[in-house]
Amino acid sequence: SQITNHKSCRKAPQANHKLSNHKSQITNHVAKRHRQITNHKSQITNHQITPSPSMELKTQKEIRQKIEALEKELAELKNQEILISKKNTKSNKSPHNKETETSSQKNGSYELSIISDFAALMASLPSDADIYKTIISEIKKFTGSPFIGFSEFIPEKKGMIHRHIESDKAILNAFIKIAGSKITGTEMPVSDEMHRDILSNVITFKNSISDISYGSIPPVINTAINKVTGITDYIGLAFIFENVLYGVAIIALDPKKEKPDSVILSSIARIAAVSLRRKKAEEAHVKSENDFRFFIENINDVVYSVTPDGFINYISPKISDIFEFTADEVRGKNLFEFIVPESVDELQKAFKETLNGSSTPGQYKIRTKSGTEKWVRSSGIPVFKEGQLIALQGVMTDISIEKENAEKITHQQKRLQTIIETTRDGFWLTNIKGKCLEVNQAYLDMTGYTKEEALEMHIWDFEATETKSQVEEHMRDIVKSGGAIFETLHKRKNSSIFDVEVSVSYMNEFELCVCFVRDITQRKTIENKLRKSEEKYRLIAESATDVVWLM
């Protein structure tokens, strides 16, 4: 809008000049015609002239009609004169009327040109351009300032960072001599009070660079600059848009030049703030994209996007770890090309379920570049645009090792189960509270219980000698020691008692007890018979009068 108005303003002086000449001609014509009609009317009224045939004034009636016509014309001319006078008055107030405009009005078109040109420059500024340098250079060009510094406000740090300086050599040398060579990149804290003060004043005038910078630039630099250049006046220009501060410029005023127009500076600051906001938004967007790309490209899983019929639109670089193909080699091909035949139906089924809103992961076998087969797990979601399905996006994980380990565990479990089921000893698996979690057929045969009944029981339900509290105390000792072997008595379902030897191992990582129970009734019977036989022969030997020996 400013550029369009500016173009109109550039054409306005020439058009106004022509209009002024035209108005002048009309005014002169009105005045001349006014005099002619007045004289003519007077002559007719006083009969000082003889009506000519061309005028066709043969009667008094015709004379009166002519006078009325002349009076009507005169009235219309007077109205036109008044209208022109008003237009001239309005035109005299226009900044583009070269004949009547003041010196400040003469600069109106130039000032508007500055604003519109700056707006056009910022709007067309490439994203990789140095926006700070551009802003400061343009302000320096407009103000003629010998020194301008720009600081960006960083809300997260509650401070300013000096980004760019445009300075005459003498002032810059004074800065470097006192402050050191590093000026840009230095930081200045901004208190809440300072922040509120800056937001409330887009333009601030001070007599010291130390004051205008809220003390971040020491007074000694102000003294040095004043001594070298004679500068005593400074402007603080805040770049604010929608009550958000984006930065501040410190502008040194050349004492030999007029102060820059505050309205123009405010307009420039506002335009610059909009551009700075756009730059921040672009930087945030780029950072977000880079962070997301870094995340996608460095996670162990593969992120992919395929068309509804399976053609790969995007796939993350990690695909090379699974497929052994690069992302470029895979992109554009159909995902089904890499699936082994026995998994195709499963993948097609998963595609249909995903389209229906299911996100349940599926497992498939793929064939790699070298021809080997691997297991992958994949889950995805449908992507719609304006109600139209455009893609399926998801994550793929290599589960080959997981599958191998699962198969090994399954094999080991089957092997262990076979051993447990075929051993003649009884087997328990209990938790630390004594609850029976697993039991084999051998122990069920010993006790006469069904498996369902046994799994509802505790150790003390089988124990014939120890009470519940004694069993619990015994289990606490086993947890501390890690295991035990002992003999005890168990009772069957029919309440009969039998001798058992129990071997217990405690698995700390699972908080489970693995128990093997052996029926030692027969061994105990033999041991008892042997003990009785030994006692019998001992009594015989001890009561005999002859010598008895064993060879």
Secondary structure, 3 states (H helix, E strand, C coil): CHHHHHHHHHHHHHHHHHHHHHHHHHHHHHHHHHHHHHHHHHHHHCCCCCCCHHHCCCCHHHHHHHHHHHHHHHHHHHHHHHHHHHHHHHHHHCCCCCCCCCHHHHCHHHHHHHHHHHHHHHHCCCCCCCHHHHHHHHHHHHHCCCEEEEEEEECCCCEEEEEEEEECHHHHHHHHHHHCCCCCCCEEECCHHHHHHHHHCCEEEECCHHHHCCCCCCHHHHHHHHHHHCCCCEEEEEEEECCEEEEEEEEECCCCCCCCCHHHHHHHHHHHHHHHHHHHHHHHHHHHHHHHHHHHHHCCCEEEEECCCCEEEEECCCHHHHHCCCHHHHCCCEHHHHECHHHHHHHHHHHHHHHCCCCCCEEEEEECCCCCEEEEEEEEEEEEECCEEEEEEEEEEECHHHHHHHHHHHHHHHHHHHHHHHCCCEEEEEECCCEEEEECHHHHHHHCCCHHHHCCCEHHHHECCCCHHHHHHHHHHHHHHCEEEEEEEEECCCCCEEEEEEEEEEECCCCEEEEEEEECHHHHHHHHHHHHHHHHHHHHHHHCCCCCCCC
